[in-house]
Amino acid sequence: MTSGTGIDALDAKLIGLLEAEPRIGVLECARRLGVARGTVQARLDKLWTRGVVRDFGPRVDPAALGYPVTAFVTLELRQAVGHRPMAQRLALIPEVLEAHTVTGAGDMLCRIVARTNAELQGVIDRVLASEGVLRATTVIALAEQIPHRTLPLVNEAAGLD
């Protein structure tokens, strides 16, 4: 039975299996879940089409690539510039991993990585040089306590404990 979110226990188990073992094949998923290969493929296709599953790529740890410094930068923008053009400019800076339009004191919140604090300053300077940025407020992350995760949310949406 599907919940109001449109996913059920089988969808949640399939997502959990792929989360735990991203290189697992469809046939092996079917075997472990006790369903037909076609069922797994149909479920994956449905989850992909609906945007529930957005990618099957590897999760890369920036620190393992030599970027151990993580900062969250709130940008205040000149309103005439707009969020979309600013996001396009920010996307050109490789160290900007995410950018979200937000409410509150700022207009955008960015997650930025760098090799050192000095390099972080350089990245922030490049962000500030973007037309339309009025101010940046930076918070440096000291340690990751809970890594990015979605599986607990998937299980909640599917009504699993």
Buried (B, 14 or more C-beta within 10 A) or exposed (E): EEBEBEBBBBBBBBBBBBEEEEEEEBEBBBEBBEBEBEBBBEBBEBBEEEEBBEEEEEEEEBEEEEBEBBBBBBBBBEEEBEBEEBBEBBEEBEBBBEBEEEEEEBBBBBBBBBBEEEBBEEBBEBBEEBEBBEEBEBEEEEEEEEEEEEEEEBBEBBBBE
